C-alpha cells in the first residue's frame, strides 16, 4: 500500500476555537480502497479534523493533498470538486421522497421539454443499487418507510452516483441492528473494491475492528497514533482512546 500515492493526505492540520486547540498538528492519510477509522471521545477532535477535509471548517494551518497534489478546500462545494462526499449520521434524506428523488434532489434529470424525468431517474437509481445493494427493491416507497440499512444505501448511492472517490462516513452503523450493520458492512466492502477511500468516524471500537483497515485515534485534539487494525486488539484501541497511549510505544507519528 505504501508504494501508492495516498488518495488523501491531511498534513499538520490545526484549528482553534476561542483559544482552544480543537485539532493540533494532526497528520493522517487514506489510500484507494481503504477504510481508515477515526476514533476518540467526544471532543477529541476527530469530527473537526474531517470537517476541514469536507469544507465545513477552514484550517488555521496545515495542508490537504488529494492524489499527491495540494488541494484548496474552503467550502463543501470545493470538496465536491475533489470528489469528496460526506454521509452524515442524519443521512440528510428527504423522508417524504422515494430513493430516486433523494438521489437527484437538487440535481434532477429533465426531459427535452424541461419536465422532471422520473423514469430516467428511477432507471439510474436501479443501476446504482444493482451495483451497491442488489437486494434493494423499495424504489417507490418514501425513504421514511425504509430500514436504517436501506436508508444508508440511498445516502451512499447518492454520493457514489455523483462520482465520490473519497467518502466520509459519520457513525454509519449507529442505532442499527446486527442485520442492518451487516448490510452496511457489505456496502463498504463493495465501495472498497471500486477503489473508493473511506474515512469512518466512530465511537464503536468493534465497528472499527470489523470495518476498518487502519485506525487513527485522537485525544484532546492531538493524534495518539495510527495503527493497522490487524495488529492491535480492542484493548489496545481502548488504551489509545482513554490513556492516549500508543500500543507499540511509538509517538503516533
N, C-alpha and C positions, 0 to 999 in steps of 0.2 A: 504493500500500500504506500510505503514511503517514497517509492520511485515516481509515483504520480504527482501531478500538480494538485494541491488542495482545491476543492471547489470553493471553499470559504476559508479565509484567514482573518481572524479578529486579533489584531496585534496591539498590545499595550493599551487596551481600552480603559478610559477613565471618565467618570461623570460624577459631579457633586450636586446635591440639592441643599441649599441653605447651609453650606459649610460641611455637610455630612458626605463622606465619600461612599456613594452607593455602589460604585464599581471602581476599583483601584488597581490600575496597571494589570489588567487581565488579558491573557492571550489563549485562545482556543482555535482549533481548526476542524474542518469537516471535509471528508473525501467523497467522491462519487460512489453511490451505492452503499453508504454507511449511515448508521444511526448513532448519533452522539447524545447521550443523556446529560441533562444539566440538573444537578441535584443540589439541595441545600434547604435550610429552614426558610420560612417566610422572612423576607428582609435580607437574605443572603446576597442578593444582587443578580440572581440568575435571570429573572424576567427583565430586569433593567438592562442587562447586557444584551439580551436578544432584541429588546426594543430599539437599540441603536442599529442593529442589523436590519430591522423591519422598517426603519424610518420614523418610528414614533418619537424617538428622542435623538437629539444631536449630541454627539460625543464632545466632551471638553478636550480630549486628546486621544491619540491612537490612530490606527489605520485599518481600514477594511480592504481586503483584497478578494476579488472574485476571479477564479481561474488564473490566479497569478498576477492580475492587474489591479492597480489601485482603483477602488470604486468610490464614487461620490454619492452618498445617500443622505439627503436632507429631509425626505418625507416618504410616505408609503408609495407614492407614485414612482419615485426614483427606485425604490426597492423592486417594484414590479418590473421595471425596465431591465433589471438584472435577474429576472425570473425567480424572484424571492416571493413566496406567498406564505401568509400566516393563517393557521387554523386555530382560532381562539377556543377556549373551553366552552364558551357560549355558542360556538359554531356560526353565529351571525346569519342564521337562516330565517326566511320569512315563513312563519308557521302555516299561514293560510294558503300558501302556494305549493304546487307539486314540484317534483325533482327538476324537471326541465326548466320551469320558470325560475327556480332558485339558481340553477346553473348559469342561466343567462341574464340574471337580474341586473338591469342597467346596461346590458350589452346584448339586447335581444336581437335575434335574427329577423329580418323583414323580407317580405316578398318584393317583387319588382314594382308593385303599386304602393309600397310603403306600409303595408299592414304587417303586424306581428305574425311570423310564420311558425305556428305551434307545431305543425307536422315536422318541419325541418329540425326544430329544437328537440322534439321527442326522439327523432331518429338519431341525433347526435348524442343525446344522453344515454340512449340504449347502447350505442357503440362504446362509449367510455365506460359504462357499467359492465359491459361484457368483458372488458379488459381488467377492471379493478375488482368487481364483485359480481361474478356470473349468477349468483343466486338472487340478486336483487330483482324483484318483479313489480314492486308497488309504484309504477310510473305515474299513475293518475291520481294517487292519494295525496292529500296535503301532507307536508312533512311532519305536521303535528301528530299524525297518525302512525308515524314510523317509530321503530325501536331506536334506542340510543346508538347501536352499532350501524343501523341503516342511515341514520342522520349523519354520522361520521362519514359514511360512504359518500353521501351527497356533497358534504363540505370538501372532502378530499378530491372528488371528481371535478368539482368546480375549479380547484386550484390547478389540478393536472391538465384539465382541458385547455386552460389558458397558458400552458407550457411552463409550469413551475419546474425548476431544476433544483431549487433549494426550498424545502418545506420546514416551517417552524410549527411544531405541534405542542399545544399547551394542555397538559394533563389529558391526553386523548382517551384514557380509559376510566376517568373519574366517574363514579356512580354507575359503572357498567357491571353487569353480572358476568359470570365465567364464560358463557357462550358469546356474549357481546364482545368481551375482551378478546376472545379467540378470533372473532371476525376482524377486529381492528388489527390484531397481530398479523393475520393473513394479508390484510391490505398493505400493511407496512412492508411485508416481505415482497409483495408484488412491486411496490414502489422502488425498493432497493434493487430488484432485478432489472429495472429500467434505468438504473444509474442515478436515480434521484437521491440527493443527500438530505438527511432529516436531523434537525435539532429537536430533541424531545425534552420538554420541561416537565419535571415530575417531582412529586414528594414521595413517590412509592418506590422503594428500593427493589421490590420484587418485579415491578414493571420494568425497571431499568435493567435488571439482571436478565430478564426474559427477552426484551425487545431491542436492547442496545448492543453495539459493538464496543464502544468506549463510553466512559462516564467521566465528566468533569464536575468536580464538587467545589462549591463556593461557600465561604463563611465570612460574614462581616465585610462583604464587598471584595474580598480577595479570593484568588484561586488557590484552593488547598492542593489540587493536583488533578491530573487526567490519567486514568488507568484503563487498561484493556479489561473488559468485563470478565473474560475467561480466566484472568489471572488473579481475581480477587473473590472474596466471599461477601455475603451480606454484612457480616460483622465488620469487615474491612471498610466497606462503604459507610456503615453507621459510625465508625470511628472517625472517618474523614468529616462527616456532617456535624457530629456533636463535638468532637475534640479538636477538629482541624488538624488531624494527624495523618500524614501520608503513610500507607501501609508498608511501603518499601523504604521508609526513612528518607525519601527524597524531599526536595523543597517544592515539588509540584510544578516546576518549570519545564 
